[in-house]
């Protein structure tokens, strides 16, 4: 049962990281009607080229209506849970990439006035399991910053 103990420890560590991420920003609300992108320059490309912008870089977008989208990646949001007095939301999602489909649990919270941070339970577990080095964004494996694309609420088609 030694392997089971290690897996339980990694799960508890990932859950603690998700909870730590959830408490990060004070009472800033997330604009759930906005479109967010992983790069501020991507917002301009999306305005100019719409979905064609995905072919020009490693861009991910997030909207609460359409989930997370990339060139060959997509997560559909099935349930968005909020709690009174909390600025962070909990999202149950199903993600797809070429050759794989998997469930994920996301903690999404404000990072600052113009960005949100998204922590993926799946990516956190994968990062902890592989012993991955800490990422730049808040040092948590599976944590990604998304920047609000002013004036966009959905992907231009």
C-alpha positions in Angstrom: 0.0 0.0 0.0 3.1 2.2 -0.2 2.1 3.5 -3.6 -1.4 4.3 -2.4 0.0 6.5 0.4 2.1 8.4 -2.1 -0.9 9.0 -4.3 -3.0 10.1 -1.3 -0.2 12.5 -0.2 -0.1 14.0 -3.8 -3.8 14.3 -3.9 -3.9 16.1 -0.5 -1.1 18.4 -1.7 -2.9 19.2 -4.9 -6.1 19.9 -2.9 -4.2 22.2 -0.6 -2.8 24.1 -3.6 -6.2 24.6 -5.0 -7.5 25.9 -1.7 -4.5 28.2 -1.4 -5.2 29.5 -4.9 -8.8 30.1 -4.0 -8.0 32.5 -1.2 -5.5 34.6 -3.2 -7.3 37.8 -4.2 -9.5 39.9 -2.0 -13.1 40.6 -2.9 -12.6 41.2 -6.6 -15.3 39.7 -8.7 -14.7 37.7 -11.9 -16.4 39.1 -15.0 -18.1 35.9 -16.2 -19.3 37.7 -19.3 -15.8 38.5 -20.6 -13.4 36.7 -22.8 -9.9 36.0 -21.4 -6.7 34.9 -23.2 -3.3 33.6 -22.0 -1.5 36.5 -23.6 -2.4 40.1 -23.8 -1.2 40.3 -27.5 -3.6 37.4 -28.3 -6.5 39.7 -27.5 -5.6 42.0 -30.3 -5.0 39.0 -32.7 -8.5 37.7 -31.7 -10.1 41.1 -32.4 -8.4 41.2 -35.8 -8.5 37.6 -37.0 -11.1 35.8 -34.8 -10.5 32.1 -34.5 -7.8 32.2 -37.1 -5.5 33.7 -34.3 -5.2 30.2 -32.8 -3.0 29.2 -35.7 -0.5 32.0 -34.9 0.7 30.9 -31.5 0.1 29.0 -28.4 -3.1 30.8 -27.4 -5.8 29.6 -25.0 -9.0 31.5 -24.4 -11.5 31.2 -21.6 -15.1 32.2 -21.4 -17.6 30.9 -19.0 -20.1 30.3 -21.9 -17.6 28.4 -24.1 -15.0 27.0 -21.7 -11.3 26.9 -22.5 -10.3 26.7 -26.1 -7.0 26.3 -28.0 -5.8 25.1 -31.4 -6.2 21.4 -30.5 -7.5 21.6 -27.0 -10.9 22.3 -25.4 -12.5 22.2 -21.9 -16.3 22.4 -21.6 -17.6 23.8 -18.4 -20.4 21.6 -17.0 -20.9 23.2 -13.6 -19.7 26.6 -12.2 -20.1 26.8 -8.4 -20.0 30.0 -6.5 -20.3 30.7 -2.8 -21.5 34.0 -1.2 -18.5 36.0 0.0 -16.0 34.1 -2.2 -14.4 35.6 -5.3 -13.2 32.3 -6.5 -15.4 29.8 -8.4 -15.1 26.1 -8.7 -15.6 24.6 -12.2 -16.3 21.0 -13.2 -15.0 20.5 -16.7 -14.4 17.8 -19.3 -11.3 18.5 -21.4 -10.3 17.1 -24.8 -7.0 17.0 -26.6 -6.1 14.8 -29.6 -6.5 11.2 -28.4 -7.7 11.9 -24.9 -10.7 13.0 -22.9 -10.6 13.6 -19.2 -12.5 15.3 -16.3 -10.9 18.2 -14.6 -11.7 20.5 -11.6 -10.7 24.1 -11.9 -10.3 26.9 -9.3 -10.7 30.2 -11.0 -10.1 33.4 -9.1 -9.1 37.0 -9.6 -5.4 37.6 -9.9 -5.6 41.4 -10.3 -8.0 43.9 -11.8 -7.4 42.7 -15.4 -6.6 39.0 -15.0 -7.7 35.8 -13.5 -5.7 32.7 -12.4 -6.9 29.2 -13.3 -5.6 26.2 -11.4 -6.3 22.8 -13.0 -6.5 19.9 -10.6 -5.4 17.5 -13.4 -2.4 19.7 -14.4 -1.4 20.1 -10.7 -1.5 16.4 -10.1 0.5 15.7 -13.3 3.0 18.4 -12.2 3.4 17.0 -8.7 3.5 13.4 -9.9 6.2 14.2 -12.4 8.2 16.3 -10.0 7.9 19.2 -12.4 9.7 22.5 -11.6 7.5 25.3 -10.3 6.0 27.5 -13.0 6.4 31.3 -12.9 2.8 32.1 -12.2 2.5 31.9 -8.5 4.8 28.8 -8.3 1.9 26.3 -8.5 2.0 23.6 -11.1 -1.2 23.7 -13.2 -1.7 27.4 -12.6 -2.3 29.7 -15.6 -3.0 33.4 -15.9 -5.6 34.6 -18.3 -5.9 38.3 -19.2 -9.3 40.0 -19.9 -9.8 41.0 -23.5 -11.5 44.4 -23.2 -14.5 44.6 -25.5 -14.8 40.9 -26.2 -17.3 38.6 -24.6 -16.9 35.7 -27.0 -14.6 34.6 -29.8 -15.1 36.6 -33.0 -16.1 34.2 -35.7 
